[in-house]
Amino acid sequence: MSVETLIYFALLALLAEILGTVGGFGSSVFFVPIAAYFLDFHTVLGVTAVFHVTSNLSKIALFKKGANKQLLLYLGVPAVVMVVLGAWWSQYLQTQWFEVLLAAFLVVMSLSLLIWKNFSIEPTRTNSVVGGVISGLLAGLLGTGGAIRGITMAAYNLSIDSFIATSALIDLGIDASRSIVYVWNGYVRWSDLTLILILAVVSFTGTYLGKMILKRFTQQQFRSIVLLLILGTGIYTLVKFAGSMGPSKNCICKPSPINVHRFTKRMPPSPTGEGLDKFRYAESFFRVRGNR
C-alpha cells in the first residue's frame, strides 16, 4: 500500500471510528466496507478484529461508567461463544447472502423504529440472548455484527455512557476471541503490523472525537442517530450488493490485452488452427462467456 493510499485509508478509518462511537455500536459496520476497497476479504476480517481490540479499550477508558451487568451476561456471553464459531466457519462458507439478509433486516427494523417511535424490542433475557447469538455469529462470519447488538441494546433505553461502555466491553470479548481464530486461520500477517499500529492511533483519536460530539446530543437524539446510522448501513450494503452483481446475459465482455495475456495459456485450442490471431480468439472466447 502506497503512502498516499495509506493516508486515505487512515482518514476513512478515523471517520468510521467517529461514526461508530457516536452510533454506540462500534466502527466495524462502517470500517469493514471501507477496508474492503483496500484489502482482501480475509485480511479485512483479521485487521478489523485487531483494530477493534484497541478501539474498545479506548471506549472503555473514555466511557468507563455504567456498564449494564445484565446485558454483559445475557447478550455478551452468547456473542463471544458464537463469534468463535463464526470466525472458524468463515474459511468454509460463502458469506455474501448472509450480508444481504443482514442488510435487509437492518433497513426494515431501523425504519420501523424511526417511524413508530413508541415501538421497541422488549428488553427481555430471551431477546438479549438471541441478539447476542446473531450479532456474535455475524461478527465472526462478516466482520461486523454491532448493528444487531445496537438494536437489541436500544430496547433498554440506556444512558449514552452506559450504552457505549456496555457495547465496548461486549465487543472487546468478541474481538479478542475472533482475533485468536483469525490469526490461527492466517488472516493476520506480519506485513499488516504497520497498518495495525496506525489503526491503534486512529481508534483512540476517533473515540475521543466521538465522545466530544456526543456531549451535544440528548438521549432521544442519540437514539435517532443510532437508528439512522443503522439504516444507512443497511441501504449502503444493499446498493453495494446490487452493483456487484455479474454482467447481464446480453453483456459483451471486452477483455484488455493484459487479461488476454493472462488467460490465453488456459484457453482451449484455437478451432481454426494457428492462423487465428490469439487476441481475436481470446476476445471471442470472452464474448461467449459474457453471453452465458
Buried (B, 14 or more C-beta within 10 A) or exposed (E): EEEEEBEBBBEBBBBBBBBBBBBBBBBBBBBBBBBBEBBEBBBBBBBBBBBBBBBBBBBBEBBEEBBBEEBBBBBBBBBBBBBBBBBBBBBEEEBEEBBBEBBBBBBEBBBEBBEEEEEBBEBEEEBBBBBBBBBBBBBBBBBBBBBBBBBBBBBBEBEBBBBBBBBBBBBBBBBBBBBBBBBEBEBBEEEBEEBBEBBBEBBBBBBBBBBEEBEEBEEEEBBBBBBEBBBBBBBBBBEBBEEEEEEEEEEEBEBEEEEBEEBBEEEEEBEEEEEEEEEEBBBEBBBEEBEE
